[in-house]
Amino acid sequence: MKNYQQIRTQAYKYYKAVELLHLTTTLQEYQHTGNAEYFGFIAILEGWKIKVIVKKTKNGNPHFLSVIPNWTTNKKRDRLLHKGNLEED
């Protein structure tokens, strides 16, 4: 059984996912596989990095699939490209 803090964190993630879907105007990720389409929406809300995945089947309505908070991205993509003062260098 989950403790109170885990339940509270889960509820907050879902609250933020709904907020993201209401506020977003841009689709960041898209994937089509077989009879399903997956849409990814990403945002930083109040310091939380959140990704929400929505799934739509061929003849069905879109529905919430997943919320991923503070995920790890590709280290190579996020590496520091410059260190120091850009205006002086």
C-alpha positions in Angstrom: 0.0 0.0 0.0 1.2 3.5 -0.9 1.9 5.9 1.9 0.3 9.4 2.1 3.3 11.2 0.5 3.3 8.9 -2.6 -0.5 9.3 -3.0 -0.1 13.1 -2.7 2.7 13.2 -5.3 0.6 11.1 -7.7 -2.4 13.4 -7.3 -0.2 16.4 -7.9 1.3 14.9 -11.1 -2.2 14.4 -12.5 -3.2 17.9 -11.5 -0.2 19.3 -13.4 -0.9 17.1 -16.4 -4.4 18.5 -16.7 -3.0 22.0 -16.3 -0.5 21.4 -19.1 -3.1 20.0 -21.5 -5.3 23.1 -20.9 -2.4 25.6 -21.4 -0.3 24.0 -24.2 -0.7 25.2 -27.7 2.2 23.2 -29.3 2.7 19.5 -29.9 6.3 18.5 -29.1 6.3 14.8 -29.9 4.3 12.6 -32.3 4.5 8.9 -33.1 2.2 6.8 -35.3 2.3 3.0 -34.8 -0.2 0.6 -36.4 -3.6 1.7 -35.3 -2.5 4.2 -32.7 -1.2 7.7 -32.5 0.8 9.1 -29.6 1.0 12.8 -28.8 3.6 14.2 -26.4 3.2 17.6 -24.6 6.1 19.0 -22.6 6.2 22.0 -20.2 7.8 23.4 -17.1 5.1 24.4 -14.7 6.1 26.0 -11.4 9.6 24.4 -11.7 8.3 20.9 -12.6 9.4 19.5 -15.9 6.5 17.4 -17.1 5.7 15.3 -20.2 2.2 14.2 -20.9 1.4 11.4 -23.3 -2.0 11.2 -25.0 -3.0 8.1 -27.1 -5.6 8.1 -29.9 -6.6 4.8 -31.5 -7.7 4.8 -35.2 -11.4 5.2 -34.6 -11.4 6.2 -31.0 -11.2 9.4 -28.9 -7.9 10.6 -27.5 -7.3 9.6 -23.9 -4.7 10.3 -21.3 -1.9 7.6 -21.2 0.9 8.8 -19.0 2.5 11.7 -17.1 6.2 11.7 -16.6 7.7 14.2 -14.2 11.4 15.3 -14.2 12.4 12.6 -16.7 16.1 12.2 -17.7 16.9 13.3 -21.2 19.7 12.3 -23.4 23.0 13.4 -21.7 24.7 14.2 -25.0 21.9 16.5 -26.1 21.9 18.3 -22.7 25.6 18.7 -22.4 27.2 22.1 -21.8 28.4 23.5 -25.1 30.1 26.6 -23.6 31.4 27.6 -20.2 32.3 31.1 -19.3 31.0 34.5 -20.4 29.7 34.4 -24.0 30.0 38.1 -24.5 33.7 38.2 -23.5 34.8 35.0 -25.3 
